[in-house]
């Protein structure tokens, strides 16, 4: 079970989380970076979102560009599963 926000300004969370990509890419103005960092220091929910994004980016950068060989029928089975009503 997740813990509720420790504050009542969910709109502020949404506003700041909308700036995460720019923050991670180093494209956010210094003052906005400070605002975001101060908010995350006091908002566990936003911190989890940031940590998850940062970890995802790190994992992506660690991927090898070598294609992975999959069993021949994987695409067919995936497409069948994605089709509505297909067994």
N, C-alpha and C positions, 0 to 999 in steps of 0.2 A: 504494500500500500504506500502510495506516495504522500509525502508531507505537503501540507498546504503552503502557499506563499507566506512569507513572513511580513509581507506588506500588502497594501490594497491597490497598488498602482500597476495593474496588469497591462494597461495601455502603454505605460513607460517601458515595460519589458518588451512588448511587441515592437515599439519604436527602436529600442536599442538593438534588439536581435536582428532587425532589418539592416543593421549596419555591420553585422559580423563578417560578411565576406570582405568588405573594404578593410576592416580591422585586421583580419588574418592576412590579407594581401599587402598590408602596410600602406594602404591608400587613404586611410582615414586621418583627418586633421588631428593634431596633437591634443587639442582641447576635447574633442569628441572621444578620443582614445581614453583620456583620463576619466571622462564621465562614464564610459562603458566599463572601465576597470573598477571604478568605485562602486558602480551598481552591482557588478558581478561579485564583488567582495562581500556584499550583503544579501545577495539573492542566490540561494542554492539552485533554484530552478534554472536560472539563466546560466549559471556556471556549468551545470550539467550539459546544457545545449552547446555551450562553447567548447567544453572538453570533448564532447562527442564529435563536433565538427573538426576540431584540431586533430583528434586521433584518426578520423576518416581521411583527412588530407595526408597525414603522415603515412598511413597504410597505403594510400594510393601512390605516393611517391616511391614507396619501397617495392612496388610491383615490378616484376620483370616484364619486359616488352615481348618476350618469347610467347607465342600463342600456345595455349594448353590444348593438347589433343583430348577430345572427348569421344566417348563411344559413338558410333555411327548413328544410332537411333535416338540420340538425345534431343536433337532438334525436332524430330517428328513427335516424340512423346511430349515435349514441352508445348508445341503448337496444339496438340490434341487436348492437353490439360487446360490450356488457355481458352479454348473454344467453349462457348457457353453450352451447357447440356451434354458435352462429350464425356464418355466414361473414362 
